[in-house]
């Protein structure tokens, strides 16, 4: 069975990336590895606020991955969840390499200009640095 890693952050962009990928990848041939990365800065903020890190991680992962996982399973895909902390662009590539994936699928927010320069682009970084083919799905229309 072939594997595709799909970056999932709970946004409409990652859901659109999944939706598009599901039109290309047949459930009988592909296992989907849904990857959710908790940014290190966010984890530091949670720790300072005194929240239970374990509970926060569980809720955050469920909110992001749950809807995509349920939809994928209804469509007949084998699904694996991976939740990590770190820099999303690095960790998505790391998971894809560890899983021997044949494809990485990520959504794109379509940032332009100064915002893109300051915030960077996870999808652009992955496309430029991944040893595995990357499918970047742009949103239908602008936010």
Backbone as CSV, one residue per row, in Angstrom:
resi,resn,N_x,N_y,N_z,CA_x,CA_y,CA_z,C_x,C_y,C_z
1,UNK,0.854,-1.179,0.000,0.000,0.000,0.000,0.894,1.235,0.000
2,UNK,0.531,2.199,-0.817,1.282,3.448,-0.908,0.827,4.385,0.212
3,UNK,1.712,5.323,0.602,1.368,6.244,1.685,1.488,7.687,1.221
4,UNK,0.513,8.486,1.659,0.545,9.927,1.443,0.432,10.597,2.802
5,UNK,1.322,11.538,3.062,1.280,12.334,4.287,0.491,13.600,3.975
6,UNK,-0.498,13.891,4.810,-1.308,15.100,4.626,-1.188,15.956,5.878
7,UNK,-0.704,17.179,5.689,-0.600,18.119,6.800,-1.981,18.641,7.160
8,UNK,-2.334,18.524,8.447,-3.661,18.924,8.910,-3.500,19.866,10.090
9,UNK,-4.034,21.077,9.949,-3.944,22.033,11.054,-5.305,22.516,11.540
10,UNK,-6.371,21.918,11.033,-7.708,22.312,11.464,-8.297,23.454,10.646
11,UNK,-7.547,23.981,9.701,-8.029,25.099,8.898,-8.783,24.609,7.671
12,UNK,-9.495,25.539,7.034,-10.180,25.194,5.786,-9.160,24.839,4.706
13,UNK,-7.948,25.362,4.814,-6.914,25.100,3.816,-6.490,23.629,3.849
14,UNK,-6.332,23.096,5.044,-5.930,21.687,5.124,-7.087,20.765,4.734
15,UNK,-8.324,21.165,5.023,-9.473,20.358,4.600,-9.583,20.367,3.080
16,UNK,-9.351,21.514,2.458,-9.384,21.571,0.997,-8.261,20.732,0.392
17,UNK,-7.101,20.718,1.053,-5.991,19.887,0.572,-6.395,18.413,0.628
18,UNK,-7.004,17.999,1.738,-7.483,16.618,1.838,-8.526,16.323,0.768
19,UNK,-9.503,17.220,0.617,-10.569,16.999,-0.361,-9.999,16.816,-1.766
20,UNK,-9.054,17.648,-2.134,-8.466,17.537,-3.465,-7.673,16.236,-3.603
21,UNK,-6.861,15.935,-2.599,-6.068,14.701,-2.650,-6.970,13.480,-2.773
22,UNK,-8.119,13.517,-2.116,-9.015,12.356,-2.162,-9.601,12.140,-3.557
23,UNK,-9.558,13.151,-4.415,-10.018,12.954,-5.797,-8.936,12.290,-6.644
24,UNK,-7.694,12.295,-6.162,-6.569,11.744,-6.919,-6.100,10.386,-6.405
25,UNK,-6.262,10.151,-5.112,-5.709,8.958,-4.466,-6.823,7.959,-4.155
26,UNK,-6.735,6.792,-4.733,-7.787,5.787,-4.537,-7.610,5.096,-3.181
27,UNK,-8.706,4.943,-2.418,-8.617,4.330,-1.086,-8.053,2.912,-1.067
28,UNK,-8.208,2.167,-2.156,-7.677,0.809,-2.200,-6.163,0.777,-2.376
29,UNK,-5.584,1.897,-2.780,-4.154,1.943,-3.076,-3.344,2.794,-2.094
30,UNK,-4.005,3.707,-1.386,-3.285,4.675,-0.566,-3.712,4.635,0.893
31,UNK,-2.741,4.656,1.775,-2.974,4.892,3.200,-2.652,6.356,3.442
32,UNK,-3.489,7.023,4.225,-3.270,8.433,4.528,-2.677,8.580,5.923
33,UNK,-1.571,9.299,6.007,-0.947,9.604,7.289,-1.257,11.071,7.569
34,UNK,-2.189,11.297,8.484,-2.601,12.654,8.824,-1.670,13.188,9.895
35,UNK,-1.014,14.304,9.592,0.015,14.847,10.478,-0.428,16.202,11.013
36,UNK,-0.402,16.316,12.330,-0.715,17.586,12.994,0.497,17.988,13.826
37,UNK,0.993,19.195,13.588,2.182,19.672,14.290,1.798,20.829,15.200
38,UNK,2.159,20.688,16.462,1.969,21.771,17.422,3.233,22.613,17.440
39,UNK,3.087,23.863,17.115,4.225,24.768,17.051,4.823,24.964,18.442
40,UNK,6.150,24.989,18.520,6.856,25.132,19.802,6.472,26.413,20.535
41,UNK,6.236,27.497,19.809,5.849,28.767,20.436,4.507,28.613,21.121
42,UNK,3.572,27.929,20.481,2.257,27.696,21.064,2.372,26.858,22.335
43,UNK,3.202,25.830,22.305,3.375,24.979,23.483,3.936,25.763,24.651
44,UNK,4.865,26.670,24.386,5.441,27.511,25.433,4.360,28.404,26.043
45,UNK,3.490,28.955,25.224,2.401,29.813,25.694,1.448,29.034,26.586
46,UNK,1.128,27.819,26.188,0.231,26.962,26.978,0.856,26.671,28.331
47,UNK,2.141,26.350,28.346,2.828,26.041,29.606,2.822,27.250,30.538
48,UNK,3.055,28.424,30.002,3.057,29.636,30.831,1.682,29.960,31.392
49,UNK,0.645,29.600,30.659,-0.718,29.869,31.107,-1.173,28.880,32.179
50,UNK,-0.367,27.847,32.421,-0.683,26.880,33.461,-1.719,25.844,33.048
51,UNK,-1.972,25.719,31.759,-2.925,24.718,31.298,-2.276,23.338,31.327
52,UNK,-3.080,22.317,31.426,-2.579,20.958,31.352,-2.140,20.697,29.916
53,UNK,-0.858,20.484,29.748,-0.316,20.278,28.417,-0.912,19.033,27.770
54,UNK,-1.034,17.979,28.531,-1.578,16.734,27.987,-3.004,16.926,27.481
55,UNK,-3.839,17.600,28.267,-5.225,17.836,27.860,-5.287,18.768,26.657
56,UNK,-4.459,19.804,26.661,-4.431,20.728,25.539,-4.052,20.004,24.248
57,UNK,-3.019,19.177,24.316,-2.562,18.440,23.140,-3.651,17.509,22.617
58,UNK,-4.319,16.820,23.532,-5.370,15.893,23.127,-6.509,16.637,22.428
59,UNK,-6.951,17.732,23.010,-8.055,18.501,22.422,-7.658,19.117,21.087
60,UNK,-6.462,19.695,21.041,-5.997,20.341,19.822,-5.906,19.334,18.679
61,UNK,-5.325,18.180,18.950,-5.183,17.154,17.924,-6.551,16.646,17.474
62,UNK,-7.456,16.429,18.408,-8.788,15.938,18.048,-9.535,16.955,17.205
63,UNK,-9.463,18.235,17.589,-10.150,19.274,16.818,-9.616,19.374,15.396
64,UNK,-8.309,19.223,15.240,-7.703,19.331,13.911,-7.873,18.058,13.096
65,UNK,-7.578,16.919,13.709,-7.534,15.659,12.963,-8.872,14.936,12.875
66,UNK,-9.694,15.068,13.889,-10.945,14.313,13.951,-11.812,14.410,12.707
67,UNK,-12.166,15.619,12.270,-13.044,15.724,11.096,-12.430,15.117,9.824
68,UNK,-11.152,15.323,9.619,-10.491,14.778,8.422,-10.418,13.258,8.520
69,UNK,-10.054,12.763,9.696,-9.950,11.314,9.879,-11.302,10.629,9.657
70,UNK,-12.346,11.181,10.230,-13.676,10.571,10.064,-14.092,10.568,8.589
71,UNK,-13.862,11.666,7.901,-14.214,11.755,6.485,-13.415,10.743,5.662
72,UNK,-12.116,10.647,5.939,-11.258,9.709,5.201,-11.704,8.265,5.421
73,UNK,-12.035,7.924,6.653,-12.474,6.556,6.941,-13.803,6.242,6.264
74,UNK,-14.715,7.223,6.236,-15.995,7.012,5.534,-15.763,6.748,4.044
75,UNK,-14.694,7.321,3.507,-14.366,7.151,2.085,-13.617,5.844,1.831
76,UNK,-13.245,5.129,2.913,-12.605,3.834,2.762,-11.090,3.824,2.895
77,UNK,-10.495,4.930,3.300,-9.040,4.981,3.460,-8.595,4.337,4.765
78,UNK,-7.414,3.726,4.730,-6.711,3.391,5.968,-6.074,4.689,6.425
79,UNK,-6.169,4.975,7.722,-5.697,6.261,8.232,-4.812,6.051,9.443
80,UNK,-3.736,6.816,9.490,-2.856,6.843,10.647,-2.735,8.295,11.082
81,UNK,-2.773,8.520,12.389,-2.590,9.859,12.958,-1.171,10.003,13.473
82,UNK,-0.586,11.170,13.244,0.704,11.490,13.838,0.605,12.905,14.384
83,UNK,0.909,13.059,15.667,0.913,14.376,16.306,2.304,14.610,16.858
84,UNK,2.869,15.732,16.510,4.214,16.088,16.963,4.254,17.554,17.345
85,UNK,5.336,17.926,18.002,5.592,19.339,18.237,6.878,19.705,17.515
86,UNK,6.991,20.961,17.171,8.176,21.434,16.466,7.801,22.407,15.376
87,UNK,8.687,22.545,14.425,8.433,23.432,13.292,7.663,22.628,12.249
88,UNK,6.468,23.081,11.889,5.628,22.296,10.993,6.328,21.863,9.703
89,UNK,7.059,22.759,9.074,7.685,22.388,7.797,8.717,21.276,7.970
90,UNK,9.486,21.311,9.048,10.478,20.255,9.286,9.813,18.936,9.667
91,UNK,8.844,19.003,10.561,8.229,17.780,11.072,7.393,17.053,10.022
92,UNK,6.723,17.787,9.149,5.959,17.124,8.087,6.914,16.342,7.186
93,UNK,8.038,16.944,6.830,9.033,16.238,6.018,9.577,15.030,6.781
94,UNK,9.894,15.213,8.069,10.423,14.105,8.874,9.454,12.924,8.908
95,UNK,8.177,13.206,9.127,7.178,12.133,9.173,7.104,11.431,7.822
96,UNK,7.104,12.191,6.751,7.018,11.590,5.415,8.194,10.660,5.149
97,UNK,9.391,11.076,5.552,10.574,10.234,5.364,10.473,8.982,6.234
98,UNK,10.103,9.148,7.508,9.985,8.012,8.429,8.932,7.008,7.966
99,UNK,7.865,7.487,7.367,6.767,6.628,6.922,7.002,6.064,5.524
100,UNK,8.116,6.444,4.897,8.400,6.053,3.509,7.246,6.442,2.588
101,UNK,6.737,7.642,2.801,5.620,8.145,2.001,6.078,8.443,0.578
102,UNK,5.128,8.363,-0.327,5.402,8.671,-1.729,4.917,10.062,-2.115
103,UNK,4.167,10.711,-1.213,3.601,12.014,-1.518,3.319,12.764,-0.222
104,UNK,3.561,14.074,-0.265,3.158,14.973,0.821,2.108,15.907,0.239
105,UNK,1.001,16.089,0.965,-0.060,16.993,0.532,-0.238,18.061,1.600
106,UNK,-0.169,19.325,1.176,-0.374,20.441,2.099,-1.236,21.501,1.429
107,UNK,-1.958,22.230,2.246,-2.733,23.354,1.740,-1.876,24.607,1.737
108,UNK,-2.344,25.595,1.017,-1.643,26.870,0.953,-2.623,27.993,1.256
109,UNK,-2.199,28.888,2.113,-3.044,30.019,2.465,-2.983,31.123,1.417
110,UNK,-2.051,31.018,0.491,-1.962,32.006,-0.575,-1.490,33.366,-0.103
111,UNK,-0.612,33.376,0.907,-0.083,34.653,1.395,0.763,35.311,0.309
112,UNK,0.768,36.623,0.324,1.529,37.385,-0.650,2.320,38.491,0.049
113,UNK,3.307,38.995,-0.635,4.027,40.190,-0.221,4.682,40.108,1.138
114,UNK,4.518,41.179,1.914,5.192,41.328,3.198,4.772,40.253,4.196
115,UNK,3.494,39.907,4.202,3.012,38.877,5.128,3.753,37.563,4.896
116,UNK,3.943,37.193,3.624,4.648,35.953,3.306,6.114,36.053,3.714
117,UNK,6.713,37.215,3.492,8.115,37.422,3.841,8.322,37.291,5.349
118,UNK,7.418,37.858,6.128,7.553,37.835,7.586,7.194,36.465,8.157
119,UNK,6.076,35.914,7.740,5.598,34.657,8.310,6.197,33.429,7.639
120,UNK,6.661,33.595,6.422,7.171,32.442,5.692,6.030,31.609,5.175
121,UNK,6.348,30.538,4.522,5.323,29.663,3.979,5.726,28.221,4.218
122,UNK,4.921,27.520,4.998,5.189,26.118,5.283,5.198,25.324,3.978
123,UNK,4.209,25.560,3.132,4.123,24.788,1.891,5.311,25.054,0.974
124,UNK,5.748,26.296,0.877,6.905,26.608,0.023,8.171,25.956,0.553
125,UNK,8.348,25.999,1.864,9.525,25.375,2.470,9.533,23.877,2.190
126,UNK,8.390,23.236,2.395,8.305,21.793,2.179,8.612,21.468,0.719
127,UNK,8.013,22.219,-0.197,8.239,21.959,-1.614,9.705,22.125,-1.991
128,UNK,10.377,23.076,-1.368,11.783,23.346,-1.692,12.756,22.386,-1.031
129,UNK,12.365,21.770,0.077,13.306,20.984,0.865,12.974,19.503,0.997
130,UNK,11.847,19.080,0.514,11.443,17.684,0.673,12.085,16.785,-0.379
131,UNK,12.566,15.611,0.051,13.056,14.630,-0.916,11.903,13.832,-1.542
132,UNK,10.680,14.117,-1.083,9.483,13.406,-1.516,8.610,14.385,-2.309
133,UNK,7.964,13.943,-3.381,7.092,14.846,-4.141,6.031,15.497,-3.242
134,UNK,5.734,16.765,-3.561,4.797,17.553,-2.759,3.672,18.080,-3.646
135,UNK,2.445,17.929,-3.164,1.280,18.507,-3.816,0.805,19.660,-2.935
136,UNK,0.855,20.867,-3.472,0.359,22.040,-2.756,-0.998,22.388,-3.332
137,UNK,-2.011,22.419,-2.472,-3.367,22.707,-2.902,-3.705,24.133,-2.475
138,UNK,-3.934,24.983,-3.475,-4.308,26.362,-3.196,-5.816,26.426,-2.946
139,UNK,-6.236,27.363,-2.118,-7.650,27.477,-1.778,-8.456,27.917,-2.985
140,UNK,-9.713,27.578,-2.935,-10.641,28.019,-3.980,-11.085,29.434,-3.607
141,UNK,-10.541,30.409,-4.272,-10.839,31.785,-3.916,-9.949,32.246,-2.793
142,UNK,-9.977,33.464,-2.492,-9.114,34.044,-1.444,-9.906,34.209,-0.151
143,UNK,-9.214,34.093,0.992,-9.897,34.248,2.290,-10.473,35.625,2.471
